[in-house]
Amino acid sequence: MPDRQSAIHSNHSPLPAAFHTLTALVRDALASLARELVAIRPSAARARFATQAMFSVALAVALAYAFHLTNVWWAAISGFAVMQTKFSACAQRGVHRVLGTVAGGLLGATAGPLIGDAPWLFVPLLGLIAGVSVYRALVSDAGYAWVLGAVTALMVTFEAHRLMSASATASFALLRVAEVVAGTFASVAVSALFHAGVQHYRASRGAATVSGAASTADRVDGAPHDAPSVAAMPSDAAPPARTLTATHAARAAQAALATRKRLAWHAAWAVAILAALAYALNLPGFAQAMVTAIAVLILPASALGKPTQRPVAARMVQRALGCLLAGALSLALLPLIGDDAPLCMLALCAGVWIGCHVQTGSQGASYVGRQFTIAFIMVFVQDRHWSSDPVPALLRLAGILCGIAVLAGVMAGGRALASRRAARPAMR
């Protein structure tokens, strides 16, 4: 009898199930990317968004070099991350990014020098910042500002323990703000120019063209292609047969709250572990690991209140896939291009354009395309000047993968703990 029970438990071991889920997610991500590359069609709206992002990143890099900023790649990432297909959305996102960065920089510059040499305060504080910020990002309309505030606060606080100087920490925080402002300015400026050009073109072509172009742009913004529009529904359409009762709404709200708390705890533990490892072993790439541990947990509101392990795991797999593809391409290009600035800029623009084109597709590889673009910028753009040195690229890539691995371990540990707690009443 015990042997039979042991066999049953071994057959239901979480390891084979986790491996099966992982292989399925990898297979789905690769299939989605393959479908996107095969079915890629340069529609006007997709090409316009990719071109805007390409010019935005190029301008951000040029501004960062002109002002002699330290981390040029942070400015380039801001130039890409802020870009949206609509100018109003781009401007709002830019405001949130700058405000979050300024708030996070102030917090890090204030707290970092005070606790930088006290790991028993340093590690829990970084975990607390990550957890609170992820929770607030999932409930607030300014969620993007909370994410940027967390990223900046963690980065500045971590640098404070390495710099061991309040003035040096403040300088680092100011440079971080300057890099984000340069990239955000580039993105908003390019978006404004394209918006003015499109408005002028639409005015000259007439209202029919305006309507068609607007519907295409909405699809690029991420709306489902098969979602029925309000205008397409008959005015006398009957209401749904089943309405959401107050009880169902209350249960949904409770489930969403529990999901937010769980994701916040995942972020707190993952960042605390990463901070402890980086503090004790002086590991490089902490910034990328930390950003990864936070970014993949920011799910859309529609996903809250439902099982989130698979969606988060899918984002981790797609982030890893995009980063690996970008790293392989970047490491192949760097020795060929060297430090030739015009060629480097052309290669950067081409990589951004390709990534954006995949991001705006409809085959399920959107997140792969976005992560490919971010990782390509990270590993291809060097700190102060164009260089073929692959070491910074490899360190940043390693940080991204380390963040995914630690977060996956935290999630697995949380799941095992929850299963053990659920099994206790049955044992009693």
C-alpha positions in Angstrom: 0.0 0.0 0.0 2.7 2.5 0.8 4.5 1.7 -2.4 1.3 2.4 -4.4 0.8 5.7 -2.6 4.5 6.6 -3.3 4.0 5.8 -7.0 0.9 7.9 -7.1 2.7 10.9 -5.5 5.7 10.4 -7.9 3.4 10.4 -10.9 1.8 13.7 -9.7 5.2 15.3 -8.8 5.2 19.0 -9.6 8.6 18.7 -11.4 7.3 16.8 -14.5 4.2 19.1 -14.6 6.4 22.2 -14.4 8.7 20.9 -17.2 5.7 20.0 -19.3 4.3 23.6 -18.8 7.7 25.1 -19.6 8.1 23.2 -22.8 4.6 24.0 -23.9 5.2 27.7 -23.3 8.5 27.7 -25.2 6.9 25.8 -28.0 4.0 28.3 -28.2 6.3 31.3 -28.1 8.4 29.9 -30.9 5.4 29.0 -33.0 3.9 32.4 -32.5 7.1 34.1 -33.5 7.4 31.9 -36.6 3.9 32.7 -37.6 4.6 36.4 -37.2 7.7 36.3 -39.3 6.0 34.3 -42.0 2.8 36.4 -42.0 4.5 39.7 -41.5 2.8 42.5 -43.5 4.1 46.1 -43.5 0.8 47.9 -43.1 0.8 51.6 -42.9 0.0 51.8 -39.2 2.6 49.2 -38.2 5.3 50.7 -40.4 4.5 54.2 -39.0 4.8 53.0 -35.4 8.1 51.1 -36.1 9.5 54.2 -37.9 8.5 56.5 -35.0 10.2 54.2 -32.5 13.3 53.9 -34.7 13.6 57.7 -35.0 12.9 58.2 -31.3 15.7 55.8 -30.2 18.1 57.3 -32.7 17.4 60.8 -31.4 17.6 59.6 -27.8 21.1 58.2 -28.4 22.2 61.4 -30.2 21.0 63.5 -27.3 22.7 61.3 -24.7 26.0 61.5 -26.6 25.6 65.3 -27.0 25.1 65.8 -23.3 27.8 63.2 -22.4 25.4 61.1 -20.3 26.8 58.0 -18.7 24.3 55.3 -19.5 23.3 56.0 -23.1 21.3 52.8 -23.3 18.9 54.0 -20.6 18.1 57.0 -22.7 17.6 54.8 -25.7 15.3 52.5 -23.8 13.2 55.5 -22.6 13.0 56.6 -26.2 11.5 53.3 -27.2 9.4 52.5 -24.1 7.5 55.8 -24.1 6.5 55.6 -27.7 2.8 54.9 -28.4 0.8 55.0 -31.7 -1.2 58.0 -30.3 0.4 61.2 -29.4 -1.8 61.7 -26.3 -0.9 58.3 -25.0 2.8 58.9 -25.7 2.7 62.2 -23.8 0.9 60.7 -20.8 3.3 57.8 -20.7 6.2 60.2 -20.9 4.9 62.3 -17.9 4.5 59.1 -15.9 8.0 57.9 -16.7 9.6 61.2 -15.7 7.6 61.7 -12.5 8.2 58.1 -11.5 11.9 58.4 -12.2 12.2 61.7 -10.2 10.3 60.3 -7.2 12.4 57.1 -7.3 15.6 59.0 -7.6 14.7 61.2 -4.6 13.9 58.1 -2.5 17.0 56.3 -3.5 19.3 59.3 -3.0 17.8 59.9 0.5 17.6 56.3 1.8 20.6 54.8 0.0 23.5 56.6 1.8 21.8 55.9 5.2 21.4 52.1 4.8 24.0 51.3 2.1 26.4 49.7 4.6 23.7 47.9 6.6 22.5 44.8 4.7 20.0 43.9 7.4 18.2 47.1 6.4 19.3 47.4 2.8 17.9 44.0 1.6 14.5 44.3 3.3 14.0 47.9 2.2 14.6 47.0 -1.5 12.2 44.1 -1.2 9.6 46.4 0.4 10.0 49.0 -2.3 9.5 46.4 -5.0 6.4 44.8 -3.3 4.6 48.1 -2.6 5.3 49.4 -6.1 4.1 46.3 -7.8 0.9 46.4 -5.8 0.3 50.0 -6.4 1.1 49.6 -10.1 -1.7 47.0 -10.4 -4.3 49.2 -8.7 -3.4 52.7 -9.8 -4.1 54.5 -13.1 -0.5 55.8 -12.9 0.8 52.2 -12.7 3.7 53.1 -15.1 4.9 55.8 -12.8 4.9 53.3 -9.9 7.0 50.9 -11.9 9.5 53.5 -13.0 9.7 54.8 -9.4 10.5 51.4 -8.1 13.1 50.7 -10.8 14.8 54.0 -10.1 14.7 53.8 -6.3 16.1 50.3 -6.3 18.8 51.2 -8.7 19.9 54.3 -6.9 19.7 52.6 -3.5 21.8 49.7 -4.7 24.4 52.1 -6.2 24.6 54.0 -2.9 26.0 50.9 -1.1 28.7 50.7 -3.8 29.5 54.4 -4.0 29.4 55.0 -0.2 29.0 58.7 -0.7 25.9 60.9 -0.5 27.1 63.3 -3.2 28.1 60.5 -5.6 24.7 58.9 -5.1 22.9 62.2 -5.8 25.0 62.6 -8.9 24.1 59.1 -10.1 20.4 59.8 -9.4 20.6 63.1 -11.4 22.2 61.3 -14.3 19.5 58.7 -14.2 16.8 61.4 -14.4 18.7 63.2 -17.2 18.9 60.0 -19.3 15.2 59.3 -18.9 14.3 62.9 -19.7 16.5 62.8 -22.8 14.8 59.6 -24.0 11.3 60.8 -23.1 11.8 64.1 -24.8 13.0 62.3 -28.0 9.9 60.0 -28.0 7.4 62.8 -27.4 9.0 65.1 -29.9 9.0 62.4 -32.6 5.5 61.5 -31.8 4.4 65.1 -32.0 6.0 65.6 -35.4 4.4 62.4 -36.8 1.0 63.4 -35.2 1.1 66.8 -36.9 2.2 65.2 -40.2 -0.6 62.6 -40.1 -3.2 65.2 -39.1 -2.2 67.4 -42.0 -2.3 64.4 -44.4 -5.7 63.3 -43.2 -7.1 66.8 -43.5 -5.9 66.9 -47.1 -7.3 63.4 -47.9 -10.7 63.8 -46.3 -12.7 62.2 -43.6 -12.9 58.7 -45.2 -9.2 58.2 -44.9 -9.2 59.5 -41.3 -11.7 56.8 -40.3 -9.8 54.0 -42.0 -6.4 55.1 -40.6 -7.8 55.5 -37.1 -9.2 52.0 -37.0 -5.9 50.6 -38.1 -4.0 52.6 -35.5 -6.4 51.3 -32.8 -5.4 47.7 -33.7 -1.7 48.6 -33.4 -2.4 49.9 -29.9 -3.2 46.4 -28.9 -6.9 46.1 -29.2 -8.0 42.6 -30.2 -8.4 42.3 -33.9 -11.6 40.3 -33.6 -13.2 42.5 -30.9 -16.6 43.9 -32.1 -16.7 47.7 -32.1 -19.5 49.7 -30.4 -20.5 51.1 -33.8 -20.9 47.6 -35.2 -23.4 46.6 -32.6 -27.1 47.2 -33.3 -28.7 49.9 -31.3 -31.5 47.7 -30.1 -29.2 44.8 -29.1 -30.5 42.9 -26.2 -28.5 43.0 -22.9 -26.6 39.9 -22.0 -28.8 37.1 -20.6 -26.6 36.8 -17.5 -25.6 39.9 -15.6 -22.9 40.1 -13.0 -24.6 40.1 -9.6 -23.3 42.0 -6.6 -22.1 38.7 -5.1 -20.1 37.8 -8.2 -18.7 41.3 -8.3 -17.6 41.1 -4.7 -15.9 37.7 -5.3 -14.2 39.0 -8.4 -12.9 42.0 -6.4 -11.6 39.8 -3.6 -9.9 37.5 -6.1 -8.3 40.4 -7.8 -7.1 41.8 -4.5 -5.6 38.4 -3.6 -3.8 38.3 -6.9 -2.3 41.7 -6.5 -1.1 40.8 -3.0 0.4 37.6 -4.3 2.2 39.3 -7.2 3.5 42.0 -4.8 4.9 39.3 -2.5 6.6 37.6 -5.4 8.2 40.9 -6.4 9.3 41.6 -2.8 10.9 38.2 -2.3 12.6 38.1 -5.7 14.1 41.6 -5.4 15.2 40.9 -1.8 17.0 37.7 -2.9 18.6 39.4 -5.8 19.7 42.3 -3.6 21.2 39.9 -1.1 23.1 38.0 -3.8 24.4 41.2 -5.4 25.4 42.6 -2.0 27.2 39.5 -0.9 28.8 38.5 -4.1 29.0 41.9 -5.9 27.2 40.4 -8.9 26.9 42.6 -12.0 23.7 43.0 -13.9 21.5 43.7 -10.9 19.6 46.5 -12.6 18.5 44.2 -15.4 17.6 41.4 -13.0 15.6 43.7 -10.8 13.7 45.3 -13.8 12.9 41.8 -15.0 11.6 40.6 -11.7 9.2 43.5 -11.6 8.2 43.9 -15.3 6.9 40.4 -15.9 4.6 40.7 -12.9 2.7 43.7 -14.2 -0.3 42.0 -15.7 -3.3 43.8 -17.4 -6.3 44.4 -15.2 -8.3 41.7 -17.2 -5.9 39.0 -16.0 -6.3 39.8 -12.3 -8.6 37.6 -10.3 -7.7 34.6 -12.5 -4.9 32.1 -12.1 -1.8 34.1 -12.9 1.0 31.5 -12.8 0.7 30.6 -16.4 0.4 34.2 -17.7 3.5 35.3 -15.7 5.4 32.2 -16.8 4.5 32.9 -20.4 5.8 36.5 -20.0 9.0 35.1 -18.5 9.5 32.7 -21.4 8.8 35.3 -24.0 11.1 37.8 -22.3 13.9 35.2 -22.2 13.3 34.3 -25.8 13.3 37.9 -27.0 16.4 38.6 -24.9 18.3 35.6 -26.2 17.5 36.4 -29.8 18.5 40.0 -29.3 21.7 39.0 -27.6 22.6 36.5 -30.3 22.0 39.1 -33.0 23.8 41.9 -31.2 26.9 39.7 -30.3 27.1 38.7 -34.0 26.9 42.3 -35.2 29.2 43.9 -32.7 32.5 42.4 -34.1 31.4 43.1 -37.7 30.5 46.7 -37.1 33.1 47.6 -34.5 33.0 51.2 -33.4 31.9 52.7 -36.7 29.2 55.2 -35.5 27.1 55.4 -38.7 27.0 51.7 -39.1 26.2 51.2 -35.4 23.3 53.7 -35.7 22.0 52.0 -38.8 22.1 48.5 -37.2 20.4 49.9 -34.1 17.6 51.4 -36.1 17.1 48.2 -38.1 16.9 46.1 -34.9 14.4 48.5 -33.4 12.3 48.5 -36.5 12.2 44.7 -36.7 11.3 44.4 -33.0 8.5 46.9 -33.2 7.1 45.3 -36.3 6.8 42.0 -34.5 5.4 43.7 -31.4 2.5 45.1 -33.4 1.6 41.8 -35.0 -1.4 39.6 -34.4 0.1 36.1 -34.1 0.8 36.1 -30.4 4.4 37.1 -30.4 3.9 40.8 -29.4 5.7 40.5 -26.0 8.6 38.6 -27.7 9.0 41.6 -30.1 8.9 44.1 -27.3 11.4 42.3 -25.2 13.6 41.7 -28.3 13.7 45.5 -28.9 14.5 46.3 -25.3 17.2 43.7 -25.0 18.7 44.7 -28.4 19.0 48.2 -27.2 20.5 47.0 -23.8 23.2 44.9 -25.4 23.9 46.9 -28.5 24.2 50.4 -27.1 27.3 50.8 -25.0 27.6 53.2 -22.0 29.6 56.1 -23.3 30.6 55.3 -26.9 30.1 52.7 -29.6 32.2 49.6 -28.9 32.5 46.0 -30.1 33.3 44.8 -26.6 30.8 42.0 -25.9 31.4 41.9 -22.1 28.8 44.6 -21.1 26.3 43.0 -23.4 26.8 39.6 -21.8 26.6 41.0 -18.3 23.3 42.7 -19.0 21.9 39.5 -20.7 23.0 37.5 -17.7 21.2 39.9 -15.4 18.0 39.5 -17.3 18.2 35.7 -17.2 19.1 35.7 -13.5 16.1 37.8 -12.7 13.9 35.3 -14.5 15.5 32.4 -12.7 15.1 33.9 -9.2 11.5 35.0 -9.8 10.7 31.5 -11.1 12.2 30.0 -8.0 10.2 32.4 -5.8 6.9 31.5 -7.6 7.6 27.8 -7.4 8.4 28.1 -3.6 5.1 30.1 -3.1 3.1 27.5 -4.9 4.7 24.6 -2.9 4.0 26.4 0.3 0.4 27.1 -0.7 -0.1 23.4 -1.6 1.3 22.3 1.7 -1.0 24.6 3.6 -4.0 23.4 1.6 -3.0 19.8 2.4 -2.9 20.3 6.2 -6.7 20.3 6.9 -7.0 17.1 4.9 -4.3 15.4 6.9 -6.0 16.4 10.1 
